[in-house]
Amino acid sequence: MALVTFSNPNQKDKTVYAVAGSHTETLLKLAKDNRIPVNFDCQDGECGHCLVRVTSVDDKDRMGYHLTDKEKAVLQTLGKLTGDDIDRLAVDDMPSEWRLACQMIVRDEDILVEY
C-alpha cells in the first residue's frame, strides 16, 4: 500500500492510499476516484494537460515506473525532458520527476504529486 499526497498551491493537500502494482491504476485514475482536481484532457498520454511533478516524501530513492514512449515525446515537447535526460534515465534506471498522470502507475512507495 502506498501513500500518495496530492499538492497544489490553490488546494488543500490530500493524502490517499493507492494499491501499488496494479497495472490499471494510473495516478490520474487515483486522483479522479478521490475527487482531486488534476487537469486532464485526452487521458491517453498525448496532450500533456495532466503534467505532474512526482517526488519522494522520505529520504528513500524513488522506484518510479518507466516512462512510456508517449510520455517521453510529450515531456520533450513540453520542455520538461531533453534527449540527454531520456538517455540518462534509461541508463541509470532512475524515475523522472515529471510525469503524465494518465500514464504513471503507482508503485509501492510514498510520493508527493504536485499538480
C-alpha positions as CSV (number, residue, x, y, z in Angstrom):
1,M,0.0,0.0,0.0
2,A,1.4,3.4,-1.0
3,L,0.5,6.8,0.3
4,V,0.1,9.5,-2.3
5,T,0.0,13.1,-1.3
6,F,-1.5,15.4,-3.9
7,S,-0.4,19.1,-3.5
8,N,-1.5,22.2,-5.3
9,P,-1.0,25.8,-4.1
10,N,-4.7,26.5,-4.7
11,Q,-6.0,23.4,-2.9
12,K,-5.6,21.8,0.5
13,D,-3.1,18.8,0.3
14,K,-4.8,15.5,0.3
15,T,-3.2,12.1,1.0
16,V,-4.8,8.9,-0.2
17,Y,-4.0,5.2,-0.2
18,A,-3.1,3.6,-3.5
19,V,-2.9,-0.1,-4.4
20,A,0.7,-0.5,-5.5
21,G,1.5,-2.6,-8.5
22,S,-1.9,-2.6,-10.2
23,H,-1.3,-2.2,-13.9
24,T,-4.6,-0.4,-14.4
25,E,-4.5,2.2,-11.6
26,T,-2.9,5.3,-13.0
27,L,-2.2,8.4,-11.0
28,L,-4.9,10.2,-12.9
29,K,-7.5,7.4,-12.0
30,L,-6.5,7.7,-8.4
31,A,-6.9,11.4,-8.4
32,K,-10.3,11.2,-10.1
33,D,-11.5,8.4,-7.8
34,N,-10.6,10.7,-4.8
35,R,-12.1,13.9,-6.4
36,I,-8.7,15.6,-6.7
37,P,-8.8,18.2,-9.5
38,V,-5.8,17.2,-11.5
39,N,-6.1,18.7,-15.0
40,F,-6.6,16.3,-17.9
41,D,-7.9,16.2,-21.4
42,C,-7.2,13.2,-23.7
43,Q,-6.4,10.7,-20.9
44,D,-4.1,8.9,-23.4
45,G,-0.7,10.4,-22.9
46,E,-0.8,12.6,-26.0
47,C,-1.8,16.1,-24.8
48,G,0.2,16.9,-21.7
49,H,-2.6,18.5,-19.7
50,C,-2.1,16.1,-16.8
51,L,1.5,17.0,-16.3
52,V,2.6,16.5,-12.6
53,R,5.8,16.6,-10.7
54,V,6.4,13.5,-8.6
55,T,8.9,13.4,-5.7
56,S,9.6,11.1,-2.7
57,V,8.2,12.1,0.7
58,D,11.0,10.4,2.5
59,D,14.8,10.0,2.1
60,K,14.5,6.8,0.1
61,D,15.3,6.7,-3.6
62,R,12.3,6.7,-5.8
63,M,11.5,3.5,-7.6
64,G,9.2,5.1,-10.1
65,Y,8.0,3.3,-13.2
66,H,9.5,3.6,-16.7
67,L,8.3,6.4,-19.0
68,T,6.0,5.3,-21.8
69,D,7.1,6.3,-25.3
70,K,4.1,8.7,-25.4
71,E,5.3,10.3,-22.2
72,K,8.9,10.7,-23.5
73,A,7.6,12.5,-26.6
74,V,5.2,14.8,-24.8
75,L,7.6,15.7,-21.9
76,Q,10.2,16.5,-24.5
77,T,7.7,18.7,-26.4
78,L,6.8,20.5,-23.1
79,G,10.5,21.1,-22.4
80,K,10.5,19.0,-19.2
81,L,13.0,16.5,-20.6
82,T,15.8,16.7,-23.1
83,G,17.0,13.8,-25.3
84,D,20.0,13.6,-22.9
85,D,17.7,13.3,-19.9
86,I,15.8,10.4,-21.6
87,D,19.1,8.7,-22.3
88,R,20.3,9.2,-18.8
89,L,17.0,7.9,-17.3
90,A,17.3,4.8,-19.4
91,V,20.9,4.0,-18.4
92,D,20.6,4.9,-14.7
93,D,17.1,3.4,-14.4
94,M,16.1,6.4,-12.4
95,P,12.5,7.7,-12.5
96,S,11.7,11.1,-13.9
97,E,10.2,13.7,-11.6
98,W,8.0,14.9,-14.5
99,R,5.2,12.5,-15.4
100,L,1.8,12.4,-17.1
101,A,-0.7,11.4,-14.5
102,C,-2.7,9.4,-17.1
103,Q,0.4,7.2,-17.8
104,M,2.1,6.8,-14.4
105,I,1.4,3.6,-12.5
106,V,1.8,3.9,-8.7
107,R,4.5,1.8,-7.2
108,D,4.9,0.7,-3.5
109,E,6.3,4.0,-2.4
110,D,5.1,7.1,-0.7
111,I,5.1,10.0,-3.1
112,L,4.3,13.7,-3.4
113,V,2.4,14.7,-6.5
114,E,2.4,18.4,-7.4
115,Y,-0.2,19.4,-9.9
